[in-house]
Amino acid sequence: MPAVNHVFTVFSLLAFTSPSVPFTWHLTEASSWNAGTCLFIFWTGLSSLVWFINSIVWDGNIVNWTPVWCDISTRIAIATTIGIPASMLVIQRRTYFMVRQSATNEKTAQKRRALAIDLLIGLGLPILNMILSIIVQGHRFDILEDVGCYPAIVNTSLTYILITLWPVFIGIASFVFTVMNLSYIQRHRHSLDSWMECTPSSLLTSSLYIRLVVLGFIAFGLSSMLSVRDLVSQITSGSVVWPGWNVVHADFGRVDQIPRGIWAGRGAHSGFGVELKRWVSVGCALAAFFVLGTTREAGERYRAFGRMILKVLGGKNGQQDEENGDLKRYAFG
């Protein structure tokens, strides 16, 4: 079904490019509270970019064109499985504590400590999980037709600890904070605006705070489908006891090249799981854009950027048109 892959290529490109707009100003105005939004856009955008490239390079083929790229992209695929829910946990956890404490009273040391914790959760955990996944990596990687490079993780008891359960627990923790934030909104919805006026960042408004809570529910819904599906699939397919490093890595250099007709029907709902893994990143990235990139503040930034582009493109012609307009207004009163 090449049409399915072509549709994914279009949406994955949109998922990579569209959140980059709000990412630029969230990054340039980075503070102690919005590290989570930057990390969320980073992980979803990076994952969408990887799947976009793979969908083009391996469209209708299983040729091992670029082994080094596959080594890199499969590591990224594993990291983003943790990175997306972990960065959402950072967002919901940080906003939860901010609305209950006076942000204006935070000292520099406290802000740095909060930022360090956020980076440890949203960046450190995915990188650690990416490194630990090598232990349960059966061979170098797989190449799936239309999908491209895919991690080759063996189904052992140790895989639950190192890979499978991490996004489940992180997603649950993020969901709990999201629910508590929603509860706070319902109880204090009339005082949100006055509280936001005391926050140190001009980016954080009551509207954005509500949007972040909405994004938390969307991200939980999408990522939980993937994590629960992986857990159920691993349980139903029958995992084996960890046989040891030498057994798992006996044929580590092997690369399995699998046509769509095989991987789409191999095992229970295997094709659905593969497609879900790459569509979750796209869905989260597009959700990030619609939540963070469609605010009133975002509209003002788009207009300012458009005026800047017109000014650059206009150059001398724009100045001449302006002067001619002034002469016409003078001549015709």
C-alpha positions as CSV (number, residue, x, y, z in Angstrom):
1,M,0.0,0.0,0.0
2,P,2.4,2.7,-1.2
3,A,-0.3,5.4,-0.9
4,V,-0.3,4.9,2.8
5,N,3.4,5.7,3.0
6,H,3.0,8.7,0.7
7,V,0.3,10.2,3.0
8,F,2.6,9.6,6.0
9,T,5.5,11.4,4.2
10,V,3.4,14.5,3.7
11,F,2.1,14.6,7.3
12,S,5.6,13.8,8.8
13,L,7.0,16.7,6.9
14,L,4.3,19.0,8.2
15,A,4.9,17.6,11.7
16,F,8.6,18.5,11.5
17,T,8.2,22.0,10.0
18,S,5.1,23.4,11.7
19,P,6.2,23.1,15.4
20,S,9.6,24.7,14.5
21,V,8.0,28.1,14.4
22,P,6.8,28.2,18.1
23,F,10.0,26.3,19.0
24,T,12.2,29.2,18.0
25,W,10.6,31.7,20.4
26,H,10.2,29.3,23.2
27,L,13.9,28.5,22.9
28,T,15.1,32.1,22.6
29,E,13.0,33.1,25.6
30,A,13.9,29.9,27.5
31,S,13.4,30.2,31.3
32,S,13.0,27.9,34.2
33,W,9.5,27.0,33.3
34,N,9.4,26.3,29.6
35,A,12.2,23.8,29.2
36,G,9.4,21.1,28.8
37,T,7.8,22.8,25.8
38,C,11.2,23.0,24.1
39,L,11.9,19.4,24.9
40,F,8.5,18.2,23.7
41,I,8.8,20.0,20.4
42,F,12.4,18.8,20.0
43,W,11.6,15.1,20.5
44,T,8.4,15.1,18.4
45,G,10.1,17.1,15.6
46,L,13.2,15.0,15.6
47,S,11.2,11.8,15.5
48,S,9.0,13.1,12.7
49,L,12.1,14.1,10.7
50,V,13.7,10.7,11.1
51,W,10.5,8.9,10.0
52,F,10.0,11.4,7.1
53,I,13.5,10.6,5.8
54,N,13.0,6.9,6.2
55,S,9.6,7.0,4.4
56,I,11.3,8.5,1.4
57,V,14.6,6.5,1.2
58,W,12.8,3.1,1.7
59,D,9.7,3.8,-0.2
60,G,8.9,0.5,-1.9
61,N,12.3,-1.0,-1.2
62,I,14.3,-2.8,1.5
63,V,17.9,-2.0,0.3
64,N,20.4,-1.3,3.0
65,W,21.4,2.1,1.5
66,T,22.9,3.7,4.6
67,P,23.9,1.4,7.5
68,V,25.3,4.3,9.6
69,W,22.1,6.3,9.3
70,C,20.1,3.3,10.4
71,D,22.3,2.9,13.5
72,I,21.6,6.5,14.4
73,S,17.9,6.6,13.5
74,T,17.1,3.5,15.4
75,R,18.7,4.9,18.5
76,I,16.6,8.1,18.0
77,A,13.5,6.0,17.6
78,I,14.1,4.3,21.0
79,A,14.9,7.6,22.7
80,T,11.8,9.4,21.5
81,T,9.6,6.6,22.8
82,I,10.7,7.9,26.3
83,G,11.4,11.5,25.3
84,I,7.9,12.4,24.3
85,P,6.1,11.3,27.5
86,A,9.1,12.4,29.6
87,S,9.0,16.0,28.2
88,M,5.3,16.1,28.7
89,L,5.9,15.0,32.3
90,V,8.3,18.0,32.6
91,I,5.6,20.4,31.4
92,Q,2.8,19.2,33.6
93,R,5.1,18.8,36.7
94,R,6.6,22.2,36.3
95,T,3.3,24.0,35.8
96,Y,1.8,22.2,38.7
97,F,4.4,23.4,41.1
98,M,4.5,26.9,39.6
99,V,0.8,27.6,40.1
100,R,1.1,26.6,43.8
101,Q,4.2,28.6,44.6
102,S,5.1,32.2,44.1
103,A,7.3,32.1,41.0
104,T,8.4,35.6,41.7
105,N,10.0,34.5,44.9
106,E,12.2,31.9,43.2
107,K,15.9,32.5,43.6
108,T,18.4,32.0,40.8
109,A,19.7,28.8,42.5
110,Q,16.2,27.4,42.7
111,K,15.5,28.1,39.1
112,R,18.7,26.4,38.1
113,R,17.9,23.4,40.2
114,A,14.4,23.2,38.7
115,L,15.9,23.5,35.2
116,A,18.4,20.7,36.0
117,I,15.7,18.4,37.2
118,D,13.6,19.1,34.0
119,L,16.6,18.4,31.8
120,L,17.4,15.2,33.7
121,I,13.8,13.9,33.2
122,G,13.2,15.1,29.6
123,L,16.7,14.6,28.2
124,G,18.6,12.4,30.6
125,L,16.1,9.6,30.8
126,P,15.7,9.1,27.0
127,I,19.4,9.1,26.5
128,L,19.9,6.6,29.3
129,N,17.2,4.4,27.9
130,M,18.8,4.6,24.5
131,I,22.1,3.4,25.9
132,L,20.5,0.6,28.0
133,S,18.5,-0.7,25.0
134,I,21.8,-2.1,23.5
135,I,21.6,-4.8,26.1
136,V,18.4,-6.2,24.6
137,Q,19.2,-5.5,21.0
138,G,19.3,-8.8,19.2
139,H,21.0,-7.6,16.0
140,R,22.1,-4.4,14.3
141,F,18.7,-3.3,12.9
142,D,15.8,-4.2,10.7
143,I,14.8,-2.5,7.4
144,L,11.0,-2.5,6.8
145,E,9.7,-1.6,3.4
146,D,8.2,1.9,3.4
147,V,9.1,2.4,7.1
148,G,12.9,2.1,6.9
149,C,15.3,1.5,9.8
150,Y,13.6,-0.2,12.8
151,P,15.0,-1.2,16.2
152,A,15.7,-4.9,16.6
153,I,14.7,-5.5,20.3
154,V,14.4,-9.1,21.5
155,N,11.5,-10.1,23.7
156,T,13.0,-11.1,27.0
157,S,12.1,-10.6,30.6
158,L,14.8,-7.9,30.9
159,T,13.2,-6.0,28.0
160,Y,10.3,-5.1,30.4
161,I,12.7,-3.4,32.8
162,L,14.9,-1.7,30.2
163,I,12.4,-0.7,27.5
164,T,8.8,-1.5,27.8
165,L,7.7,-0.3,31.2
166,W,9.5,3.1,31.2
167,P,7.0,5.0,28.9
168,V,4.1,3.3,30.8
169,F,5.1,4.7,34.2
170,I,6.3,8.0,32.8
171,G,3.0,8.4,31.0
172,I,1.0,7.6,34.1
173,A,3.0,10.2,36.2
174,S,2.4,12.8,33.5
175,F,-1.3,12.0,33.4
176,V,-1.6,12.4,37.2
177,F,0.0,15.9,37.0
178,T,-2.2,16.8,34.1
179,V,-5.4,15.9,36.0
180,M,-4.2,17.9,39.0
181,N,-3.5,20.9,36.8
182,L,-7.0,20.5,35.3
183,S,-8.5,20.3,38.8
184,Y,-6.6,23.5,39.8
185,I,-8.0,25.3,36.7
186,Q,-11.5,24.4,37.6
187,R,-11.1,25.6,41.2
188,H,-9.3,28.8,40.4
189,R,-10.4,29.7,36.9
190,H,-11.4,33.2,38.0
191,S,-8.0,34.0,39.5
192,L,-5.7,32.6,36.8
193,D,-5.3,35.9,35.0
194,S,-4.2,37.8,38.1
195,W,-1.8,35.0,39.0
196,M,-0.2,35.0,35.6
197,E,0.5,38.7,35.9
198,C,3.0,37.9,38.6
199,T,4.9,35.2,36.6
200,P,8.4,36.1,35.5
201,S,7.9,35.0,31.9
202,S,5.8,36.9,29.4
203,L,5.2,33.6,27.5
204,L,3.2,32.0,30.3
205,T,-0.4,33.2,30.2
206,S,-3.6,31.7,31.5
207,S,-4.6,30.8,28.0
208,L,-1.3,29.0,27.4
209,Y,-1.5,27.3,30.8
210,I,-4.9,25.9,29.8
211,R,-3.5,24.9,26.4
212,L,-0.6,23.0,28.0
213,V,-3.1,21.0,30.0
214,V,-5.0,20.1,26.9
215,L,-1.8,19.2,25.2
216,G,-1.0,16.9,28.1
217,F,-4.2,14.9,27.6
218,I,-3.6,14.7,23.9
219,A,0.0,13.5,24.3
220,F,-1.1,11.0,27.0
221,G,-3.8,9.6,24.7
222,L,-1.4,9.1,21.8
223,S,1.7,7.9,23.6
224,S,-0.3,5.6,26.0
225,M,-1.8,3.8,23.0
226,L,1.7,3.0,21.8
227,S,3.2,2.0,25.2
228,V,0.2,-0.1,26.2
229,R,0.2,-1.8,22.7
230,D,3.9,-2.6,23.1
231,L,3.3,-4.0,26.6
232,V,0.3,-6.1,25.5
233,S,2.2,-7.3,22.4
234,Q,5.2,-8.4,24.4
235,I,3.1,-10.3,26.9
236,T,0.9,-12.1,24.3
237,S,3.8,-13.0,22.1
238,G,5.6,-14.8,25.0
239,S,8.8,-13.3,26.3
240,V,11.7,-15.6,27.3
241,V,14.0,-15.4,30.3
242,W,17.1,-13.3,29.7
243,P,19.5,-15.8,28.1
244,G,22.6,-13.8,28.6
245,W,24.6,-11.2,26.6
246,N,26.5,-13.8,24.4
247,V,23.3,-15.5,23.3
248,V,21.4,-12.3,22.5
249,H,24.3,-10.8,20.6
250,A,25.5,-13.9,18.9
251,D,24.6,-12.6,15.5
252,F,24.7,-8.9,16.2
253,G,25.8,-7.7,12.8
254,R,22.8,-9.2,11.0
255,V,20.4,-6.9,9.2
256,D,16.9,-8.2,8.5
257,Q,15.2,-6.8,5.4
258,I,11.5,-7.3,5.5
259,P,9.0,-6.4,2.7
260,R,5.7,-4.8,3.7
261,G,3.7,-7.9,2.9
262,I,5.6,-9.8,5.7
263,W,6.0,-7.2,8.4
264,A,2.4,-5.9,8.1
265,G,1.0,-9.3,8.9
266,R,3.7,-10.9,11.1
267,G,2.4,-11.6,14.5
268,A,-0.7,-10.2,16.3
269,H,-1.4,-6.7,15.0
270,S,2.3,-6.3,14.1
271,G,1.5,-4.0,11.1
272,F,-0.7,-1.8,13.3
273,G,2.1,-1.5,15.9
274,V,4.7,-0.4,13.4
275,E,2.5,2.2,11.9
276,L,1.4,3.4,15.3
277,K,5.0,3.9,16.4
278,R,5.7,6.4,13.7
279,W,2.3,8.1,13.6
280,V,2.3,8.9,17.3
281,S,5.3,11.2,16.9
282,V,3.6,12.9,14.0
283,G,0.3,13.3,15.9
284,C,2.1,14.7,19.0
285,A,4.1,17.2,16.8
286,L,1.0,18.5,15.0
287,A,-0.8,18.7,18.4
288,A,2.1,20.8,19.7
289,F,1.7,23.2,16.8
290,F,-2.0,23.6,17.1
291,V,-1.8,24.1,20.9
292,L,1.4,26.3,21.0
293,G,1.4,27.9,17.5
294,T,-2.2,29.1,17.3
295,T,-2.3,31.5,20.3
296,R,-2.9,35.2,20.1
297,E,0.8,35.7,20.9
298,A,1.7,33.4,18.1
299,G,-0.4,35.4,15.7
300,E,1.4,38.6,16.6
301,R,4.7,36.9,16.0
302,Y,3.6,35.6,12.6
303,R,2.5,39.1,11.6
304,A,5.8,40.6,12.8
305,F,7.7,37.9,10.9
306,G,5.7,38.6,7.8
307,R,6.3,42.3,8.0
308,M,10.0,41.6,8.3
309,I,10.0,39.3,5.2
310,L,8.1,41.9,3.2
311,K,10.5,44.6,4.2
312,V,13.5,42.5,3.2
313,L,11.9,41.4,-0.1
314,G,10.7,44.9,-0.8
315,G,14.1,46.6,-0.4
316,K,14.4,49.8,-2.5
317,N,11.2,49.1,-4.4
318,G,9.3,49.2,-1.2
319,Q,10.9,52.5,-0.3
320,Q,10.1,53.9,-3.7
321,D,6.5,52.8,-3.5
322,E,6.2,54.5,-0.1
323,E,7.7,57.7,-1.5
324,N,5.3,57.6,-4.5
325,G,2.4,57.1,-2.1
326,D,3.4,60.1,-0.1
327,L,3.6,62.2,-3.3
328,K,0.2,61.1,-4.4
329,R,-1.3,61.9,-1.1
330,Y,0.3,65.4,-1.3
331,A,-0.8,66.0,-4.8
332,F,-4.4,65.0,-4.4
333,G,-4.8,66.4,-0.9
